[in-house]
Amino acid sequence: MAKEKTVFFCQTCGYESAKWMGQCPACHAWNSFVEEKISAEKGKKNERAKRGDTISRPYALQEIAMEEELRIRTGIAELDRVLGGGIVNGSLSLVGGDPGIGKSTLLLQMCRNLANQGRRILYISGEESLRQIKMRAQRIGSFSDTLYFYCETNLDEIEKTIEKEKPEAVIIDSIQTMFCEDVSAAPGSVSQVREATGVLLRLAKGLGISIFIVGHVTKEGTVAGPRVLEHMVDTVLYFEGDRYASYRILRSVKNRFGSTNEIGVFEMRKEGLIEVKNPSEYMLNGRPRGVSGSVVSCSMEGTRPILTEIQALVCHSNFGIPRRQTAGTDLNRVNLLMAVLEKRLGLHIGDCDAYVNLAGGIRITEPAIDLGIVTAILSGFRNQPVADDVLIFGEVGLAGEVRAVSMAQMRVQEAKKLGFTTCILPEVCKKNLPAQTGIRLIGVESVRDVMRFLQTSDAASGERH
């Protein structure tokens, strides 16, 4: 009988210790250690499986053959964009998101498209029965005979099936339901998740099979299980959005074969997830006209510029402590920008309630929208509407200066494409842009210049009326 020993694992980073600790010495998380029993035979089977007839040796850089990675198009343009151009053979990808957000639906649509291309696909589910999968699949459409479904949670059986069927792509839904018989811990524990990911990684690299892993998320929004899970895989994708809203955002936070922070936008309908070809137009749909506290700013998500409406409501507080609330951006950043306005412009907004909202439900933390937030707060406080055809972007510092942002030309081109005629941007960025852009450019150096623009436009509006 195999001897068992008790060890403690950090649920955040996977650090292993012989005794319980209040704080993890690796990631410094508090109360993150859990107790698990490990068999002494653990790992022997995997070590035997790793041994083969080939003997590896070190290679010089000149000896390594360099070939362009062959990518498989999924038939979903937004997904291909986030993956960096398609699926790379032998890659291991992790897809995380809230329950009911649409992770399984997206992967099932991807499998349908790949199967229709004549590729052999294996969908392994540890959470749903075959009937449940078929009920969900009937909403999407017809499926090819090269797509196979398999309900199993034993990783040893899954490994045998993959080696026998030799599919081109495999979906594991989800990693928290898989277990290895060599590990005595319960499914979903730190040991099981780490061991299962290691087996799938070996299969992906050894057989050249692209594997997608579905991962549950914690209440903090990170993938459940050890943090080492995200380090082991090649690509980490997060599916974001309010489950009660129609839009969904697929975000790449790690990609060894493409750019990070790339996003894809989808709309959830009864027939499945539909791509949103122009997210800026989708986010600005239904924008109010001629209302104070509403401005349009531009942020960069990867290589894609996205125009977003920023709304601000500023009013005097009836309480001793003013209330500040944000939706879609960082509350601390809004408090900082309001302090800059009060100090540098002499505005008495410290005793005012302030509510800042990014319409459409998207979440943006890029500093380039600072100037848009500042303008929205000024417009709402002074009750001066900003013209509907004006786009504003730029980073604001503590001295009230407006600093440069990256990819200014792409932001201006996106604004022109959507019909904006004026763009307020940092003076440094304006100097680096070509003379002819087809749109009026107004360079500003501080938040005081923005307030002057509001006063000038308000006076011009009064003269017209």
C-alpha positions in Angstrom: 0.0 0.0 0.0 1.3 3.4 -1.0 2.3 5.6 1.9 0.5 9.0 2.1 1.9 12.3 3.4 0.2 15.6 4.1 1.4 18.8 2.5 0.0 22.3 2.3 -0.5 24.2 -1.0 -1.1 27.9 -1.6 -4.3 28.3 -3.6 -3.0 31.5 -5.2 0.4 30.5 -6.6 0.8 26.7 -5.9 3.6 27.1 -3.3 4.1 23.8 -1.4 5.0 23.6 2.3 5.3 20.8 4.9 3.3 22.9 7.4 0.5 25.4 7.4 1.5 29.1 7.1 -0.6 32.2 7.6 1.1 34.0 4.8 2.5 32.5 1.6 6.3 33.3 1.3 6.1 33.2 -2.5 3.1 35.5 -3.3 2.4 36.9 0.2 -1.3 36.0 0.1 -2.9 35.5 3.5 -4.9 32.4 4.6 -4.4 30.8 1.2 -2.9 27.4 2.3 -5.0 24.3 2.0 -4.2 20.8 3.3 -4.0 17.9 0.9 -2.9 14.2 1.1 -0.4 13.1 -1.5 0.4 9.5 -2.3 4.1 8.5 -2.4 3.5 6.9 -5.8 2.5 10.3 -7.2 4.3 11.1 -10.5 5.9 7.7 -11.2 3.4 6.9 -13.9 3.9 10.3 -15.5 7.7 10.0 -15.3 7.5 6.6 -17.1 5.3 8.1 -19.8 7.7 11.0 -20.3 10.6 8.6 -21.0 10.9 7.6 -24.7 13.4 6.2 -27.1 14.6 9.5 -28.3 17.5 11.1 -26.4 17.4 14.9 -26.2 20.5 17.1 -26.4 21.3 20.8 -26.2 21.1 22.7 -29.5 22.9 25.9 -30.6 20.8 28.7 -31.8 22.1 28.3 -35.4 21.0 24.6 -35.4 17.4 25.4 -34.6 15.2 25.3 -37.7 12.9 28.4 -37.9 9.6 27.9 -39.6 6.5 30.1 -39.6 3.8 28.8 -37.3 0.9 27.2 -39.2 -2.4 28.6 -37.9 -5.8 27.1 -38.2 -8.6 29.6 -38.9 -11.6 29.1 -36.6 -14.1 30.8 -38.9 -14.8 33.4 -36.1 -12.9 36.5 -37.1 -13.0 38.1 -33.6 -11.6 34.9 -32.0 -8.9 34.7 -34.6 -7.9 38.3 -33.9 -7.6 37.6 -30.1 -5.5 34.4 -30.8 -3.2 36.3 -33.0 -4.4 35.0 -36.4 -5.7 31.6 -35.6 -5.0 28.4 -33.6 -1.4 27.3 -33.5 -0.8 23.5 -33.8 0.3 22.0 -30.4 -0.8 25.0 -28.4 -2.5 24.9 -25.0 -5.0 27.6 -24.3 -7.0 28.5 -21.2 -10.4 30.2 -21.4 -11.8 31.7 -18.2 -15.0 33.6 -17.4 -18.0 33.9 -15.1 -20.6 31.2 -15.0 -23.1 31.5 -17.9 -21.0 34.1 -19.7 -20.8 31.9 -22.9 -17.4 30.1 -22.7 -18.8 26.7 -23.7 -21.0 28.3 -26.4 -18.1 30.1 -28.0 -15.9 26.9 -28.0 -18.8 24.8 -29.4 -19.3 27.3 -32.3 -15.5 27.1 -32.9 -15.7 23.3 -33.0 -18.6 23.5 -35.4 -16.6 25.7 -37.8 -13.5 23.5 -37.6 -15.5 20.3 -38.2 -17.2 21.9 -41.2 -13.6 22.4 -42.6 -13.2 18.6 -42.4 -11.0 18.6 -39.3 -11.4 15.9 -36.6 -12.4 17.6 -33.3 -13.0 16.1 -29.9 -15.1 17.9 -27.3 -14.7 16.4 -23.8 -17.2 17.5 -21.1 -17.0 16.8 -17.5 -19.9 19.0 -16.5 -22.7 18.1 -19.0 -24.2 14.9 -20.3 -24.4 14.2 -24.0 -28.1 15.1 -24.1 -27.4 18.5 -22.5 -24.7 19.2 -25.0 -27.0 18.3 -27.9 -29.7 20.6 -26.5 -27.3 23.5 -26.5 -25.9 22.5 -29.9 -29.3 22.5 -31.6 -29.6 26.3 -31.0 -26.3 26.9 -32.9 -27.0 24.9 -36.1 -26.0 21.8 -37.9 -22.8 19.9 -37.1 -20.4 17.8 -39.2 -19.7 14.1 -38.5 -16.1 14.9 -37.7 -17.0 16.5 -34.4 -17.1 14.0 -31.5 -18.4 14.4 -28.0 -17.1 12.5 -25.0 -18.2 12.7 -21.4 -15.4 11.7 -19.0 -13.5 13.1 -16.0 -10.8 10.4 -15.6 -7.7 11.9 -17.2 -6.2 8.5 -17.7 -9.1 7.5 -19.9 -9.1 10.8 -21.7 -5.4 10.4 -22.4 -6.0 7.0 -24.0 -8.9 8.3 -26.1 -6.9 11.3 -27.4 -3.9 9.0 -28.3 -6.3 6.6 -30.1 -8.5 9.2 -31.9 -5.7 11.6 -32.7 -8.0 14.7 -33.2 -6.6 18.0 -34.5 -8.2 20.0 -31.6 -9.5 19.0 -28.2 -11.8 21.0 -25.8 -11.6 20.2 -22.0 -14.7 21.5 -20.2 -13.6 22.1 -17.5 -10.2 21.6 -15.9 -11.7 21.7 -12.4 -13.7 18.5 -13.0 -10.7 16.4 -14.3 -8.8 14.1 -11.9 -5.8 11.8 -12.0 -5.9 8.5 -10.2 -2.3 9.0 -9.1 -3.3 12.0 -7.1 -5.3 11.3 -4.0 -6.7 14.9 -3.7 -10.2 15.8 -4.7 -11.0 17.1 -8.3 -10.5 20.9 -8.5 -7.8 21.0 -5.8 -4.4 22.6 -6.4 -2.7 19.2 -6.9 -5.3 17.8 -9.3 -5.5 21.0 -11.5 -1.7 21.2 -11.7 -1.3 17.5 -12.5 -4.1 17.5 -15.1 -2.6 20.6 -16.8 0.8 18.9 -16.9 -0.7 15.9 -18.7 -2.6 18.0 -21.2 0.5 20.1 -21.9 2.5 16.9 -22.6 -0.2 15.7 -25.0 -0.4 19.0 -26.8 3.3 19.3 -27.4 4.0 15.6 -28.0 1.2 14.9 -30.4 0.8 18.4 -32.0 -2.8 18.7 -30.8 -4.3 22.1 -30.0 -6.1 21.9 -26.7 -8.5 24.4 -25.2 -9.1 24.3 -21.4 -12.2 25.9 -19.8 -11.4 27.2 -16.3 -13.7 28.4 -13.6 -13.1 31.8 -12.0 -13.1 33.0 -8.4 -15.1 35.9 -7.0 -12.0 38.1 -7.6 -12.3 37.3 -11.4 -9.2 35.1 -11.6 -9.0 31.5 -12.8 -9.6 29.1 -9.9 -6.8 26.9 -8.9 -3.0 27.5 -8.7 -1.6 30.6 -10.4 1.0 28.2 -12.0 -1.9 27.1 -14.3 -1.7 30.4 -16.2 2.1 30.1 -16.5 2.0 26.6 -18.0 -0.4 27.4 -20.9 0.5 29.2 -24.1 -2.6 31.5 -24.2 -4.9 32.9 -21.5 -8.3 34.2 -22.6 -10.9 35.9 -20.4 -14.5 36.1 -21.4 -16.0 39.3 -19.8 -19.3 41.1 -19.7 -22.5 41.3 -17.7 -24.4 38.1 -18.1 -27.6 40.1 -18.2 -26.4 42.3 -21.0 -26.2 41.3 -24.7 -22.5 42.1 -25.4 -19.5 39.9 -24.5 -15.8 40.8 -24.6 -13.1 38.1 -25.2 -9.7 39.5 -23.9 -6.2 38.0 -24.3 -4.1 38.5 -21.2 -1.3 36.2 -22.3 -0.4 35.0 -25.8 3.0 33.4 -26.7 2.0 33.5 -30.4 0.5 37.0 -30.7 -0.1 40.4 -29.0 -1.6 40.6 -25.5 -4.6 42.8 -24.4 -6.3 42.1 -27.7 -10.1 41.9 -27.5 -12.9 40.5 -29.5 -16.5 41.8 -29.1 -19.5 39.5 -29.4 -23.3 39.9 -29.0 -25.2 37.1 -27.3 -28.4 36.0 -29.1 -30.6 33.0 -28.9 -28.7 31.3 -31.8 -25.4 31.8 -30.1 -22.6 34.4 -30.1 -22.5 36.9 -33.1 -19.4 38.9 -33.9 -19.5 42.7 -33.6 -17.6 44.0 -36.6 -17.4 47.6 -35.4 -17.3 47.8 -31.6 -17.0 51.6 -31.6 -20.3 52.1 -33.5 -21.9 49.5 -31.2 -20.7 51.2 -28.0 -21.9 54.7 -29.2 -25.4 53.4 -30.3 -28.1 55.4 -28.5 -25.8 58.2 -27.3 -27.7 61.3 -26.1 -27.3 64.6 -28.1 -26.7 68.0 -26.6 -26.5 66.8 -22.9 -24.0 68.1 -20.4 -21.6 65.5 -18.8 -21.4 63.3 -21.9 -18.2 63.1 -24.0 -16.6 60.5 -26.4 -13.1 59.3 -25.8 -10.9 56.7 -27.5 -8.9 53.9 -25.9 -6.6 51.2 -27.5 -7.4 47.6 -26.8 -4.4 45.8 -28.3 -4.2 47.1 -31.8 -7.9 48.2 -32.0 -9.1 51.7 -31.2 -12.5 51.7 -29.4 -14.6 54.8 -29.0 -16.6 55.0 -25.8 -19.0 57.5 -24.3 -18.1 58.8 -20.9 -20.9 60.1 -18.8 -20.4 62.2 -15.6 -23.1 63.5 -13.2 -21.8 66.0 -10.6 -24.2 67.6 -8.0 -23.9 69.0 -4.5 -24.0 66.5 -1.8 -26.7 66.4 1.0 -24.4 64.3 3.2 -21.3 65.0 5.2 -19.2 62.8 3.1 -19.7 63.2 -0.7 -20.5 60.0 -2.6 -18.3 58.9 -5.5 -19.2 56.0 -7.7 -17.9 54.7 -11.0 -18.9 52.0 -13.5 -16.4 50.8 -16.1 -13.3 52.6 -14.7 -11.2 52.9 -11.6 -12.7 54.8 -8.7 -9.4 55.9 -7.3 -8.4 57.3 -10.7 -11.6 59.4 -10.8 -10.9 60.7 -7.2 -7.4 61.7 -8.3 -8.6 63.5 -11.4 -11.2 65.4 -9.3 -8.5 66.5 -6.9 -6.4 67.8 -9.8 -9.4 69.9 -11.0 -10.0 71.3 -7.6 -6.3 72.2 -7.0 -5.3 73.4 -10.5 -8.5 75.1 -11.6 -9.9 76.2 -8.2 -13.2 74.4 -8.7 -15.1 73.7 -5.5 -16.1 70.1 -6.3 -14.8 68.5 -3.1 -18.3 68.7 -1.5 -20.1 67.3 -4.6 -21.3 63.8 -5.4 -19.8 62.5 -8.6 -21.0 59.5 -10.7 -18.9 58.4 -13.7 -20.1 55.8 -16.1 -18.6 54.2 -19.3 -21.7 53.6 -21.4 -22.1 50.2 -22.9 -20.7 48.3 -19.9 -17.1 48.1 -21.2 -14.3 48.4 -18.6 -11.3 50.6 -19.5 -8.3 51.4 -17.3 -6.1 53.0 -19.9 -4.8 56.4 -18.8 -5.6 57.8 -22.3 -9.3 58.3 -21.2 -8.2 60.7 -18.4 -8.9 63.8 -20.5 -12.3 62.4 -21.4 -13.2 61.9 -17.8 -11.9 65.3 -16.8 -14.0 67.0 -19.6 -17.1 65.0 -18.7 -16.8 66.1 -15.1 -16.2 69.8 -16.1 -19.2 69.6 -18.5 -21.4 68.1 -15.9 -20.3 70.5 -13.1 -20.7 73.7 -15.2 -23.7 72.3 -17.1 -22.0 73.0 -20.5 -22.7 70.4 -23.2 -19.8 69.3 -25.4 -20.4 69.3 -29.1 -21.5 65.9 -30.4 -18.8 65.7 -33.1 -15.9 66.2 -30.7 -13.5 63.3 -29.6 -11.2 63.8 -26.6 -8.3 61.7 -25.4 -5.1 62.2 -23.4 -3.4 61.3 -20.1 -3.6 63.8 -17.2 -0.8 64.2 -14.6 -0.9 65.5 -11.1 0.3 69.0 -12.2 -2.7 69.2 -14.5 -0.6 68.7 -17.6 -1.9 66.7 -20.5 0.6 64.0 -21.5 1.1 62.1 -24.7 -0.5 58.7 -25.5 0.5 56.0 -27.9 -1.0 55.3 -31.4 -2.6 58.8 -31.6 -2.9 58.6 -35.4 -5.0 55.4 -35.2 -7.3 57.1 -32.7 -7.8 60.1 -35.0 -8.5 57.9 -38.0 -11.1 55.9 -36.1 -12.8 59.2 -35.1 -12.8 60.4 -38.7 -14.3 57.1 -39.9 -17.2 57.5 -37.5 -18.0 61.0 -38.5 -16.3 63.1 -35.8 -15.0 66.5 -37.1 -13.0 67.7 -34.1 -10.4 66.0 -31.9 -8.9 67.3 -28.7 -5.6 65.6 -28.0 -2.3 66.3 -26.3 -0.2 69.0 -28.0 2.8 66.6 -28.1 0.7 64.1 -30.1 -0.6 66.8 -32.5 2.9 67.8 -33.5 3.8 64.3 -34.5 0.7 63.8 -36.7 0.6 64.6 -40.4 -0.6 68.1 -41.5 -3.6 66.7 -43.4 -5.7 64.3 -41.4 -9.2 65.3 -42.6 -10.3 66.3 -39.1 -9.8 69.4 -37.0 -7.1 68.9 -34.3 -7.0 70.9 -31.1 -3.8 70.4 -29.1 -4.0 71.1 -25.3 -1.2 71.2 -22.8 -3.2 71.4 -19.5 -6.6 70.9 -18.1 -6.9 74.7 -18.1 -6.9 74.6 -21.9 -9.8 72.2 -21.9 -11.8 74.5 -19.6 -11.1 77.4 -22.0 -12.4 75.3 -24.9 -15.6 74.6 -23.0 -16.1 78.2 -22.3 -15.4 79.2 -25.9 -17.7 76.6 -27.3 -20.5 77.6 -24.8 -20.1 81.2 -25.8 -20.2 80.4 -29.5 -23.3 78.3 -28.9 -25.0 81.2 -27.1 -24.2 83.5 -30.0 -25.9 81.1 -32.5 -29.0 81.0 -30.3 
